[in-house]
Amino acid sequence: MTVSPTMKSRFRLAGIALFFLVSMLVAFGFGAANRYRHHILLSGSELAATQAIVRFNHLQTFRDLESDLSAGCADVALEKTRIAVDDELSWLSWFRSEHAISPIYEYIEKRDAMLLGQLENFVSRYPESAQVPVCGNRTAVSAVQPAQ
C-alpha cells in the first residue's frame, strides 16, 4: 500500500503538532515543579525569619526582666511578666478563633490540657494602651508593645 504525498504531508504536520504539544506540556510541568519548589523554599525562609523575630522579642523581654530583677524590682518584673503572658494568651486566643484546625492544638494539648479551653473564652486583663511599669529612678512609663 502506498501513501500519497498529501497524506505524508498531513502525517508530518500532525507529528510536528503532536511534538509541539508534548514539548509544551513537559515545559509547563518543569516550570510548575520549579515554581512549587521555589515557593516551598521561600516559605521556609519566611518562617525562619518570623521565628527569629519572635525569638528576638522574647530575648528583649527576658533581658528587661533580668535587669529589673537585678535592680531589686521584683514587683515590676512580676507585673511585666503578667503583661507578657497576657499578650501571648491574647495572640493564641486570636489564632484559635481564626484557625479552627491546626496541628499546634495537639502540641498544646499534650503540654497544657486546660489551655485550649481557656483560649476560647480568653479576655485580656490589659488594654492595648496599658502602661508597662518602670524599675528604678526612671519616672516615665512606656506603652505596651505588641508582640511581633
C-alpha positions, 0 to 999 in steps of 0.5 A, spaced: 500 500 500 502 506 498 501 513 501 500 519 497 504 525 498 498 529 501 497 524 506 505 524 508 504 531 508 498 531 513 502 525 517 508 530 518 504 536 520 500 532 525 507 529 528 510 536 528 503 538 532 503 532 536 511 534 538 509 541 539 504 539 544 508 534 548 514 539 548 509 544 551 506 540 556 513 537 559 515 545 559 509 547 563 510 541 568 518 543 569 516 550 570 510 548 575 515 543 579 520 549 579 515 554 581 512 549 587 519 548 589 521 555 589 515 557 593 516 551 598 523 554 599 521 561 600 516 559 605 521 556 609 525 562 609 519 566 611 518 562 617 525 562 619 525 569 619 518 570 623 521 565 628 527 569 629 523 575 630 519 572 635 525 569 638 528 576 638 522 579 642 522 574 647 530 575 648 528 583 649 523 581 654 527 576 658 533 581 658 528 587 661 526 582 666 533 580 668 535 587 669 529 589 673 530 583 677 537 585 678 535 592 680 531 589 686 524 590 682 521 584 683 514 587 683 515 590 676 518 584 673 512 580 676 507 585 673 511 585 666 511 578 666 503 578 667 503 583 661 507 578 657 503 572 658 497 576 657 499 578 650 501 571 648 494 568 651 491 574 647 495 572 640 493 564 641 486 566 643 486 570 636 489 564 632 484 559 635 478 563 633 481 564 626 484 557 625 479 552 627 484 546 625 491 546 626 496 541 628 499 546 634 492 544 638 495 537 639 502 540 641 498 544 646 494 539 648 499 534 650 503 540 654 497 544 657 490 540 657 486 546 660 489 551 655 485 550 649 479 551 653 481 557 656 483 560 649 476 560 647 473 564 652 480 568 653 479 576 655 485 580 656 486 583 663 490 589 659 488 594 654 492 595 648 494 602 651 496 599 658 502 602 661 508 597 662 511 599 669 518 602 670 524 599 675 528 604 678 529 612 678 526 612 671 519 616 672 516 615 665 512 609 663 512 606 656 506 603 652 505 596 651 508 593 645 505 588 641 508 582 640 511 581 633 
